Amino acid sequence: MPNGVPSLRILDPQFKNNAGRYLFQCSLAALTILVILLFLDVIAHTAIIATLGASAFIVFTMPHSYASRPRPLLGGYFVGMSVGCLCCFLSCSRLLAPFILTPRASYIFFGALAVGIAILLMTVTNTEHPPAAGMALGLVLNEWDYLTIVFILAAVVFMSGVRQFLKPRLINLM
């Protein structure tokens, strides 16, 4: 910002010298989401798919950042999914029914609780991956089955594996 005048640059200065890498890495993200969309019900799993899209963005545009490393990526999803599943089961529990007025109130309460607990556990265990907090919420708000859980884990492991395998060829695009 010379003389205090903001830059009007639209394109990232790195793009000119790395256009091929930009296209390659963004294509990896798109292909990852394509595979996910082929296997998950787009309507029933909207929030779940959105969190995986956010993770694909992080993994393939910032492959050398902390959030793209296996510990936060895999650990964050493990925490988010565990907390989301637990809060989902609690939201449907007959034991808690007398304390919660409506099913909507149950979703709201346990969805918020899932996000808060997931964030706490991720920060305490050093497995911070922001989209995984969204996964905790998505599992409370969306219908899912155990096959969905297995597929999400496989998708996250796949993203992490692709990142690890191609890491020497990937650059941070941001």
C-alpha positions in Angstrom: 0.0 0.0 0.0 2.2 2.9 -1.2 1.2 6.3 0.1 -1.6 4.8 2.0 -3.6 4.0 -1.2 -5.2 0.5 -1.1 -4.2 -1.8 -3.9 -6.8 -2.4 -6.6 -5.2 -5.7 -7.7 -7.8 -8.3 -8.4 -5.6 -11.3 -9.1 -3.3 -12.8 -6.5 0.3 -11.8 -7.5 1.3 -15.5 -7.2 -1.2 -16.6 -9.8 0.8 -15.4 -12.8 3.8 -17.6 -12.0 1.8 -20.6 -10.6 -1.4 -20.8 -12.7 -0.9 -24.5 -13.3 -0.6 -25.2 -9.6 -3.7 -23.1 -8.9 -5.7 -25.1 -11.5 -4.3 -28.4 -10.3 -4.9 -27.9 -6.6 -8.4 -26.4 -7.1 -9.2 -29.4 -9.4 -8.1 -31.8 -6.6 -10.6 -30.0 -4.3 -13.4 -30.2 -6.9 -12.7 -33.9 -7.6 -12.8 -34.7 -3.9 -16.1 -33.1 -3.6 -17.4 -34.8 -6.8 -16.6 -38.2 -5.2 -18.3 -37.2 -2.0 -21.4 -35.9 -3.8 -21.6 -39.2 -5.8 -21.9 -41.2 -2.6 -23.8 -38.9 -0.1 -27.4 -37.8 -0.5 -27.1 -34.1 -1.4 -30.4 -33.2 0.2 -30.2 -35.2 3.4 -26.6 -34.4 4.1 -26.2 -30.8 3.1 -24.5 -29.6 6.3 -22.2 -32.6 6.3 -21.1 -32.1 2.7 -20.6 -28.3 3.3 -18.1 -29.1 6.1 -16.2 -31.5 3.8 -16.1 -28.7 1.1 -14.6 -26.3 3.6 -12.0 -28.9 4.6 -11.2 -29.5 0.9 -10.6 -25.7 0.6 -8.2 -25.7 3.5 -6.4 -28.9 2.5 -5.9 -28.0 -1.2 -5.4 -24.2 -1.0 -3.3 -24.2 2.2 -1.6 -27.6 2.2 1.3 -26.4 4.4 -0.9 -24.8 7.1 -1.4 -26.3 10.5 -5.1 -27.0 9.8 -4.2 -29.2 6.8 -1.9 -31.5 8.8 -3.1 -35.0 9.6 -3.5 -34.4 13.4 -5.9 -31.5 13.2 -7.7 -32.8 10.1 -8.2 -36.4 11.2 -8.3 -35.6 15.0 -10.7 -32.6 14.5 -13.1 -34.8 12.5 -12.8 -37.6 15.1 -13.7 -35.1 17.8 -16.4 -33.4 15.8 -18.0 -36.6 14.7 -17.9 -38.2 18.2 -19.5 -35.1 19.8 -22.0 -34.7 17.0 -23.1 -38.4 17.3 -23.4 -38.2 21.1 -25.4 -34.9 21.0 -27.6 -36.4 18.2 -28.4 -39.4 20.4 -29.1 -37.1 23.4 -31.4 -34.9 21.3 -33.5 -37.9 20.6 -33.4 -39.4 24.1 -36.6 -40.1 25.8 -34.9 -39.5 29.2 -34.4 -35.9 28.3 -37.9 -35.4 26.7 -39.5 -33.9 29.9 -36.8 -31.2 30.0 -37.1 -30.1 26.4 -40.3 -28.5 25.1 -40.2 -29.4 21.4 -38.1 -31.3 18.9 -37.0 -28.0 17.4 -35.8 -26.8 20.8 -33.9 -30.1 21.2 -32.1 -29.6 17.8 -31.2 -26.0 18.7 -29.9 -26.8 22.2 -28.0 -30.0 21.3 -26.7 -28.4 18.0 -25.2 -25.5 20.0 -23.9 -27.8 22.7 -22.2 -30.0 20.0 -20.4 -27.1 18.5 -19.2 -25.8 21.9 -18.0 -29.1 23.2 -16.3 -30.0 19.9 -14.5 -26.6 19.9 -13.4 -27.2 23.6 -12.2 -30.7 22.9 -10.4 -29.7 19.7 -8.5 -26.9 21.4 -7.6 -29.0 24.5 -6.4 -31.9 22.3 -4.6 -29.6 19.8 -6.7 -31.0 16.9 -8.3 -27.7 15.8 -9.9 -28.0 12.4 -12.7 -25.4 12.1 -14.9 -27.3 9.6 -15.0 -30.3 12.0 -17.0 -28.1 14.5 -19.5 -27.7 11.7 -19.5 -31.5 11.3 -20.6 -31.8 15.0 -23.5 -29.5 14.2 -24.3 -31.2 10.9 -24.6 -34.6 12.7 -27.2 -33.2 15.1 -29.2 -31.4 12.4 -29.1 -33.9 9.6 -30.2 -37.5 9.3 -27.4 -40.0 9.0 -26.5 -43.6 9.5 -23.4 -45.5 10.3 -22.4 -45.9 6.7 -22.4 -42.0 6.4 -20.0 -41.9 9.3 -17.7 -44.5 7.7 -17.8 -42.6 4.4 -17.0 -39.2 6.1 -14.0 -40.8 7.8 -12.9 -42.3 4.5 -13.3 -39.0 2.7 -11.2 -37.2 5.3 -8.5 -39.9 5.3 -8.5 -39.7 1.5 -8.0 -35.9 1.5 -5.2 -36.3 4.1 -3.6 -39.0 2.0 -3.7 -37.0 -1.2 -2.2 -34.0 0.6 0.6 -36.1 2.1 1.4 -37.8 -1.2 1.4 -34.6 -3.2 2.7 -32.3 -0.5 6.1 -31.7 -2.2 4.3 -30.5 -5.3 1.6 -28.4 -3.6 2.0 -24.7 -2.6 0.0 -22.5 -0.3 -2.3 -20.5 -2.6 -3.1 -18.0 0.0 
